[in-house]
Amino acid sequence: MSSKLSTQTFHHYIGEKARIARAYDYLVLVLALFLFIGSFHLHFALTVGDWDFWVDWKDRQWWPLVTPLIGITFPAAVQAVMWSNFRLPLGATLCVACLSIGTWIARVFAYHYWNFFPINMVMPSTLLPSALVLDVILMMSNSLTITAIFGGSAFALLFYPSNWPIFGMFHLPIEAGNSQLTIADMFGFQYIRTGMPEYLRIIERGTLRTYGQIATPLSAFCSALLCTLMYTLWWHIGHWFATTRYLKKI
Amino acid sequence: MTTINNHKLTKMLTQINQSFVKEIQQQEILKSLFFLAIIFLAYMATFQPVMAHGEKNLEPYVRMRTIQWYDVQWSTQKFNVNDEVTLTGKFHVAEDWPISVPKPDASFLNVSTPGPVLIRTERYLNGKPFMNSVALQPGGDYDFKIVLKGRLPGRYHIHPFFNLRDAGQVMGPGAWLDIGGDEADFTNNIQTINGEIVDMETYGLGNGIFWHSFWALLATAWLLWWVRRPLFIARYRMLKAGMEDELITPLDKHIAKAILVGVPVLVFAFYTMTVNQYPKAIPLQASLDQILPLSAKVNAGVVDIETLRAEYRVPERAMKLSLNIKNSSDKPIQLGEFATGGIRFINKAVSIPDHNNTESVIATESLSLDNPTPIQPGEQRTILITAGDGLWESEKLDGLINDADSRIGGLVFFYDSEGERYVSSITSAVIPKFN
């Protein structure tokens, strides 16, 4: 019905209608908050998992590759719904903010208070700068293709530098056991994880050794390329998931 | 009148019926609550601390023929927060390593704790410190030392164990530790190569919270910028009415441009600042430690042993081993102990100095020999030993006969007249006897 309205005949809701529409906004926002805290956090914990859980998993090869690649999924899907239907450029920021809330709750209550790990050992990474840029690129371009290519790339490329101020200090060298370690490695050695032996860490493993010590940019650009594809895939998943075709049959 | 009376009667009956139904519902609810209370009480009555770490769950042939622990000791089992405690011991890596278990190319000497109630400050293998995983050699002998420091007060059951890559955890003998004191007193300072002292409990936490808060503030501002105005229904109607241009204002676009430029600039500025602040930062270390075995402690060439046959008598819960033993020492020796899969079967006829203070699973009077006389120097003798005890069943080692790899492995301890000990390993296929 509303699609047939012209700008001449369009009237903004006022009075009771406006109040109900606003109440509906808040209802959806609160539900979305809990939904994304739960679902995106679960998705992230099951896929990124240990790379985000532990400070001694945050390496320069796999961490900047895996985290943005998984981190762009829900933002892309929610952007597809929020932008296509409402022109709201906040899907990515909303999702990642919910993820941050969920991870912090889990790290403080599950890892620290329940399992006694110091919080600094299990501090989550942040994707908020990446999400902000992804939202504004979609808003400015109004294009799936441009957002996938430039937004997806920016999402991945910004990840490592935006987290280095948080985790760089954990990479200071120490001498322990007649070998050189980082402070992060020392956390893994000292704070006993019965089910997480050192060899399980998937870090610094790869065959591309030609470029020596510049592994991080290579991983970041690889992630950027993959994020463009992942973004597009999850944009369509978002569209498919937000369909109302079944409601119309009721 | 009749109609009125009927109506009253109906009303009265309905009220009676409703109160009756209500009473039945209340009774049903009370019954359900009573039932739940019984379940809860039964649960609470059986409430007890967890004492196992899955040590019986691993297949018997893995427990018997991978890491063979002995002489495991704690320096003390009662200490306070911040006190250090040392765990020492030895292990032999079985020569007859099961084919279905990957070779121990990456193994991690660990301690089973319910979270970091202790921290591990030092760890040694054959006297050499090591921080990472290590490759072990089948047939090799090793001794280990782990230094731990009390962190959280409580009573904990702790085992040394090996994480074996792609195989699982092989537990050593456990012990109860009592940690006293106040957790607030715990300190853990380490020194960086540059000489900076770092408190591991809080290091980087304030900085991390600051950066998370900083970006969260910007993100919240961006979300509030949009949430403050009518959202879903209003915007959907406007979009469908072709009023898309009104949904994004020029000010929105200015802010978006500022974010598009400002956020990456801030990110790279902060990144550069951090790189300059920590120019000595290095990548995470991911090496595998290489430590050679000790010179032979087990099968050292003094007492040679060959397993001729092994039978497991199911009704008697007894393992019968036919062993051909050659004593190349210059003193008579006696077989004092057979250890496998975490159980120690002791020959009570032999005086054994105890090198363990863990709560090993011990069958004290369970080892018997068909010929208990000492084996003389240079003598070669075939003897039949019987290790019989219900522990085969309670420790779930009798499942060996149902394993895909029904072979036994273990250590045999001999003692000479002066208390000198000789250790040999055995291995053999096991034949079950059901009657």
Chai-1 contact restraints between the chains, C-beta under 6 A:
chainA,res_idxA,chainB,res_idxB,connection_type,confidence,min_distance_angstrom,max_distance_angstrom,comment,restraint_id
A,S2,B,R237,contact,1.0,0.0,6.0,A-B,restraint_1
A,S2,B,K240,contact,1.0,0.0,6.0,A-B,restraint_2
A,S3,B,K240,contact,1.0,0.0,6.0,A-B,restraint_3
A,L5,B,A241,contact,1.0,0.0,6.0,A-B,restraint_4
A,T7,B,M243,contact,1.0,0.0,6.0,A-B,restraint_5
A,F10,B,A241,contact,1.0,0.0,6.0,A-B,restraint_6
A,A21,B,I233,contact,1.0,0.0,6.0,A-B,restraint_7
A,A21,B,A234,contact,1.0,0.0,6.0,A-B,restraint_8
A,Y24,B,I233,contact,1.0,0.0,6.0,A-B,restraint_9
A,D25,B,L231,contact,1.0,0.0,6.0,A-B,restraint_10
A,D25,B,F232,contact,1.0,0.0,6.0,A-B,restraint_11
A,V28,B,F232,contact,1.0,0.0,6.0,A-B,restraint_12
A,D59,B,L284,contact,1.0,0.0,6.0,A-B,restraint_13
A,R60,B,P283,contact,1.0,0.0,6.0,A-B,restraint_14
A,N85,B,Y236,contact,1.0,0.0,6.0,A-B,restraint_15
A,F86,B,F232,contact,1.0,0.0,6.0,A-B,restraint_16
A,F86,B,R235,contact,1.0,0.0,6.0,A-B,restraint_17
A,F86,B,Y236,contact,1.0,0.0,6.0,A-B,restraint_18
A,R87,B,L239,contact,1.0,0.0,6.0,A-B,restraint_19
A,R87,B,L247,contact,1.0,0.0,6.0,A-B,restraint_20
A,L88,B,W226,contact,1.0,0.0,6.0,A-B,restraint_21
A,L90,B,L223,contact,1.0,0.0,6.0,A-B,restraint_22
A,L90,B,W226,contact,1.0,0.0,6.0,A-B,restraint_23
A,T93,B,A219,contact,1.0,0.0,6.0,A-B,restraint_24
A,T93,B,W222,contact,1.0,0.0,6.0,A-B,restraint_25
A,T93,B,L223,contact,1.0,0.0,6.0,A-B,restraint_26
A,A97,B,A219,contact,1.0,0.0,6.0,A-B,restraint_27
A,N115,B,G115,contact,1.0,0.0,6.0,A-B,restraint_28
A,F116,B,G115,contact,1.0,0.0,6.0,A-B,restraint_29
A,F116,B,P116,contact,1.0,0.0,6.0,A-B,restraint_30
A,F116,B,L152,contact,1.0,0.0,6.0,A-B,restraint_31
A,P118,B,E201,contact,1.0,0.0,6.0,A-B,restraint_32
A,I119,B,L205,contact,1.0,0.0,6.0,A-B,restraint_33
A,N120,B,Y203,contact,1.0,0.0,6.0,A-B,restraint_34
A,N120,B,G204,contact,1.0,0.0,6.0,A-B,restraint_35
A,N120,B,L205,contact,1.0,0.0,6.0,A-B,restraint_36
A,M123,B,G208,contact,1.0,0.0,6.0,A-B,restraint_37
A,T126,B,H212,contact,1.0,0.0,6.0,A-B,restraint_38
A,T126,B,W215,contact,1.0,0.0,6.0,A-B,restraint_39
A,L128,B,W215,contact,1.0,0.0,6.0,A-B,restraint_40
A,L128,B,A219,contact,1.0,0.0,6.0,A-B,restraint_41
A,P129,B,W215,contact,1.0,0.0,6.0,A-B,restraint_42
A,P129,B,V263,contact,1.0,0.0,6.0,A-B,restraint_43
A,P129,B,V267,contact,1.0,0.0,6.0,A-B,restraint_44
A,L132,B,I259,contact,1.0,0.0,6.0,A-B,restraint_45
A,L132,B,V263,contact,1.0,0.0,6.0,A-B,restraint_46
A,V133,B,V263,contact,1.0,0.0,6.0,A-B,restraint_47
A,V136,B,A256,contact,1.0,0.0,6.0,A-B,restraint_48
A,V136,B,I259,contact,1.0,0.0,6.0,A-B,restraint_49
A,V136,B,L260,contact,1.0,0.0,6.0,A-B,restraint_50
A,M139,B,A256,contact,1.0,0.0,6.0,A-B,restraint_51
A,M140,B,A256,contact,1.0,0.0,6.0,A-B,restraint_52
A,L158,B,V267,contact,1.0,0.0,6.0,A-B,restraint_53
A,P161,B,V267,contact,1.0,0.0,6.0,A-B,restraint_54
A,P161,B,F268,contact,1.0,0.0,6.0,A-B,restraint_55
A,P161,B,Y271,contact,1.0,0.0,6.0,A-B,restraint_56
A,S162,B,V267,contact,1.0,0.0,6.0,A-B,restraint_57
A,W164,B,Y271,contact,1.0,0.0,6.0,A-B,restraint_58
A,W164,B,T274,contact,1.0,0.0,6.0,A-B,restraint_59
A,P165,B,W211,contact,1.0,0.0,6.0,A-B,restraint_60
A,P165,B,F270,contact,1.0,0.0,6.0,A-B,restraint_61
A,P165,B,T274,contact,1.0,0.0,6.0,A-B,restraint_62
A,I166,B,G208,contact,1.0,0.0,6.0,A-B,restraint_63
A,I166,B,W211,contact,1.0,0.0,6.0,A-B,restraint_64
A,G168,B,T274,contact,1.0,0.0,6.0,A-B,restraint_65
A,G168,B,Y278,contact,1.0,0.0,6.0,A-B,restraint_66
A,G168,B,A281,contact,1.0,0.0,6.0,A-B,restraint_67
A,M169,B,G204,contact,1.0,0.0,6.0,A-B,restraint_68
A,M169,B,Y278,contact,1.0,0.0,6.0,A-B,restraint_69
A,F170,B,G204,contact,1.0,0.0,6.0,A-B,restraint_70
A,H171,B,A281,contact,1.0,0.0,6.0,A-B,restraint_71
A,H171,B,I282,contact,1.0,0.0,6.0,A-B,restraint_72
A,L172,B,T192,contact,1.0,0.0,6.0,A-B,restraint_73
A,P173,B,I193,contact,1.0,0.0,6.0,A-B,restraint_74
A,P173,B,I282,contact,1.0,0.0,6.0,A-B,restraint_75
A,I174,B,I190,contact,1.0,0.0,6.0,A-B,restraint_76
A,I174,B,T192,contact,1.0,0.0,6.0,A-B,restraint_77
A,E175,B,I193,contact,1.0,0.0,6.0,A-B,restraint_78
A,G177,B,P129,contact,1.0,0.0,6.0,A-B,restraint_79
A,G177,B,M131,contact,1.0,0.0,6.0,A-B,restraint_80
A,N178,B,P129,contact,1.0,0.0,6.0,A-B,restraint_81
A,S179,B,M131,contact,1.0,0.0,6.0,A-B,restraint_82
A,L181,B,Q285,contact,1.0,0.0,6.0,A-B,restraint_83
A,T182,B,I282,contact,1.0,0.0,6.0,A-B,restraint_84
A,T182,B,L284,contact,1.0,0.0,6.0,A-B,restraint_85
A,A184,B,L284,contact,1.0,0.0,6.0,A-B,restraint_86
A,D185,B,L284,contact,1.0,0.0,6.0,A-B,restraint_87
A,D185,B,Q285,contact,1.0,0.0,6.0,A-B,restraint_88
A,F189,B,M131,contact,1.0,0.0,6.0,A-B,restraint_89
A,Q190,B,I119,contact,1.0,0.0,6.0,A-B,restraint_90
A,Q190,B,R120,contact,1.0,0.0,6.0,A-B,restraint_91
A,Y191,B,P116,contact,1.0,0.0,6.0,A-B,restraint_92
A,Y191,B,I119,contact,1.0,0.0,6.0,A-B,restraint_93
A,I192,B,V111,contact,1.0,0.0,6.0,A-B,restraint_94
A,I192,B,T113,contact,1.0,0.0,6.0,A-B,restraint_95
A,I192,B,P116,contact,1.0,0.0,6.0,A-B,restraint_96
A,I192,B,R120,contact,1.0,0.0,6.0,A-B,restraint_97
A,T194,B,S112,contact,1.0,0.0,6.0,A-B,restraint_98
A,P197,B,F108,contact,1.0,0.0,6.0,A-B,restraint_99
A,P197,B,N163,contact,1.0,0.0,6.0,A-B,restraint_100
A,E198,B,F108,contact,1.0,0.0,6.0,A-B,restraint_101
A,E198,B,N132,contact,1.0,0.0,6.0,A-B,restraint_102
A,E198,B,S133,contact,1.0,0.0,6.0,A-B,restraint_103
A,Y199,B,A106,contact,1.0,0.0,6.0,A-B,restraint_104
A,Y199,B,F108,contact,1.0,0.0,6.0,A-B,restraint_105
A,Y199,B,S133,contact,1.0,0.0,6.0,A-B,restraint_106
A,Y199,B,R165,contact,1.0,0.0,6.0,A-B,restraint_107
A,I203,B,L284,contact,1.0,0.0,6.0,A-B,restraint_108
A,I203,B,A286,contact,1.0,0.0,6.0,A-B,restraint_109
A,E204,B,A286,contact,1.0,0.0,6.0,A-B,restraint_110
